[in-house]
């Protein structure tokens, strides 16, 4: 799968590896800064709750579709023998369920300092669902809360991308049954976030994260210029 993806979208594999590292770094810095809750939206097989030191003292909520979450919890039980006490699994369909209600029923506390992690998620959601999700985050989390997410340009979503890789990428995910539905352009990112109650702390374009992370023997490795990351605080 990786080989096929690289042929269609050169550099996408390395970009996803760097994304995981960058998100890890934000999580670790947040722990040092007094993080109380971590909400992983579209958690999939995210392993941070089980491998990052310090998160065992943080209340973690992993939110995902029921079928995927069942596979995840079965695997976690197989590995550890029991589900970790600091992780709460929240089954939810973002297009149908009320995120706030689902989290509240699971013990989420709106007054606590929280980091929301949206990795490989927002571009698969309709814009109306993204807006509802961001509205919940902005108005239902404690002082000092923040979110981190990755995004693609709108041109990849609407098929007008000048790069062949962008057109290939959209076709590939569409053929797989999960088309891209939402994009953000670099020039509008800060305004987009501000309108929704956030302050942009850091934007990482492909050039930024290539410089920051691909050093030494990894220097010069190809990345996907269409994938960017953003770290935003709640205003």
VENUR-V107813 format. One record per residue. N is the residue number from 0. RES is the residue in one letter. PHI is phi in radians with two decimals (NA if undefined). Layout:
n = [N,N]
res = [RES,RES]
phi = [PHI,PHI]
This chain:
n = [0,1,2,3,4,5,6,7,8,9,10,11,12,13,14,15,16,17,18,19,20,21,22,23,24,25,26,27,28,29,30,31,32,33,34,35,36,37,38,39,40,41,42,43,44,45,46,47,48,49,50,51,52,53,54,55,56,57,58,59,60,61,62,63,64,65,66,67,68,69,70,71,72,73,74,75,76,77,78,79,80,81,82,83,84,85,86,87,88,89,90,91,92,93,94,95,96,97,98,99,100,101,102,103,104,105,106,107,108,109,110,111,112,113,114,115,116,117,118,119,120,121,122,123,124,125,126,127,128,129,130,131,132,133,134,135,136,137,138,139,140,141,142,143,144,145,146,147,148,149,150,151,152,153,154,155,156,157,158,159,160,161,162,163,164,165,166,167,168,169,170,171,172,173,174,175,176,177,178,179,180,181,182,183,184,185,186,187,188,189,190,191,192,193,194,195,196,197,198,199,200,201,202,203,204,205,206,207,208,209,210,211,212,213,214,215,216,217,218,219,220,221,222,223,224,225,226,227,228,229,230,231,232,233,234]
res = [X,X,X,X,X,X,X,X,X,X,X,X,X,X,X,X,X,X,X,X,X,X,X,X,X,X,X,X,X,X,X,X,X,X,X,X,X,X,X,X,X,X,X,X,X,X,X,X,X,X,X,X,X,X,X,X,X,X,X,X,X,X,X,X,X,X,X,X,X,X,X,X,X,X,X,X,X,X,X,X,X,X,X,X,X,X,X,X,X,X,X,X,X,X,X,X,X,X,X,X,X,X,X,X,X,X,X,X,X,X,X,X,X,X,X,X,X,X,X,X,X,X,X,X,X,X,X,X,X,X,X,X,X,X,X,X,X,X,X,X,X,X,X,X,X,X,X,X,X,X,X,X,X,X,X,X,X,X,X,X,X,X,X,X,X,X,X,X,X,X,X,X,X,X,X,X,X,X,X,X,X,X,X,X,X,X,X,X,X,X,X,X,X,X,X,X,X,X,X,X,X,X,X,X,X,X,X,X,X,X,X,X,X,X,X,X,X,X,X,X,X,X,X,X,X,X,X,X,X,X,X,X,X,X,X]
phi = [NA,-1.13,-1.09,-1.14,-1.08,-1.14,-1.16,-1.41,-2.31,-0.97,1.54,-1.17,-1.14,-1.14,-1.05,-1.21,-1.14,-1.14,-1.01,-1.05,-1.14,-1.13,-1.10,-1.00,-1.09,-1.15,-1.06,-1.09,-1.12,-1.18,-1.05,-1.05,-1.58,1.64,-1.06,-1.92,-2.41,-2.17,-1.98,-1.78,-1.59,1.18,-1.09,0.91,-1.77,-0.89,-1.95,-1.06,-1.08,-1.92,-2.29,-1.71,-1.09,1.84,-1.27,-1.17,-1.78,-1.96,-1.35,-1.97,-2.09,-1.77,-1.93,-2.87,-1.06,-0.98,-1.14,-1.11,-1.16,-1.09,-1.06,-1.12,-1.16,-1.07,-1.21,-1.10,-1.08,-1.09,-1.35,-1.76,1.52,-2.77,-1.35,-1.03,-1.23,-1.54,-1.98,-1.97,-1.69,-2.02,-1.29,-2.79,-1.86,-1.06,-1.39,-2.10,-1.42,-1.47,-1.02,-1.06,-1.12,-1.07,-1.20,-1.04,-1.15,-1.74,1.76,-1.11,-1.96,-1.20,-1.56,-1.57,-1.22,-2.29,-1.96,-1.77,-1.96,-2.16,-1.82,1.09,-2.14,-1.06,-1.29,-1.67,-1.91,-1.09,-1.02,-1.15,-1.26,-1.05,-1.07,-1.12,-1.13,-1.19,-1.12,-1.07,-1.05,-1.15,-1.98,-2.41,-2.57,-1.34,-1.00,1.50,-1.27,-2.72,-2.47,-2.36,-2.67,-2.03,-2.65,-2.21,-1.20,-1.10,-1.13,-1.21,-1.23,-1.58,1.47,-1.74,-1.04,-1.31,-1.42,-1.03,-1.05,-1.14,-1.20,-1.10,-1.10,-1.09,-1.11,-1.09,-1.26,-1.17,-1.08,-1.45,1.58,-2.30,-1.18,-1.25,-2.12,-2.53,-2.43,-2.35,-1.60,-0.95,-1.22,-1.88,-1.00,-1.09,-1.16,-0.99,-1.22,-1.05,-1.10,-1.89,1.64,-2.15,-2.05,-1.22,-1.58,-2.71,-2.01,-2.10,-1.38,-1.04,-1.15,-1.10,-1.37,-1.16,-1.18,-1.29,-2.04,-1.67,-2.13,1.04,-1.17,-1.62,-1.07,1.57,-1.14,-1.25,-2.12,-1.61,-1.22,-1.63,-1.89,-2.21,-2.15,-2.48,-2.10,-2.32,-1.68,-1.40,-1.26]
